[in-house]
Amino acid sequence: MKLTPTQFGGAVAVDGYGPGFFRVGGQVMQGAVLVTASGGTAWGGLDDRAPLLALAGQVDVLFIGMGADVAHAPADLVAALREGGVAVESMASPTAARTYNVTLSEGRRVACALLPL
């Protein structure tokens, strides 16, 4: 699905998604991705915690897309991120991508970690 473009002031948005992929800043990325205002990178999923914990001090909110369904992120991961000052919202990946884009367009310090559909 292609997402509707908006103004991001040079920040990188999630442009679209489909089975097994996300399009970030115009580039198709297979599998799980971590997206910040500066770009998207491959992410190893919920067991790959180091890149998420490294967001402390850089972002205020992390949207975690749990794939096609709504699910909760692991409680210990959420606790570690909150301890580092990062609020966490878990939702389905399509919702997380859209919410990230809207919040990014407001100029807020956000990121999203998306598991594929």
Helices and strands as residue ranges (DSSP letters): E 14-18, E 21-24, E 27-30, E 33-36, E 39-42, H 50-53, E 61-65, H 75-83, E 87-91, H 93-105, E 110-114
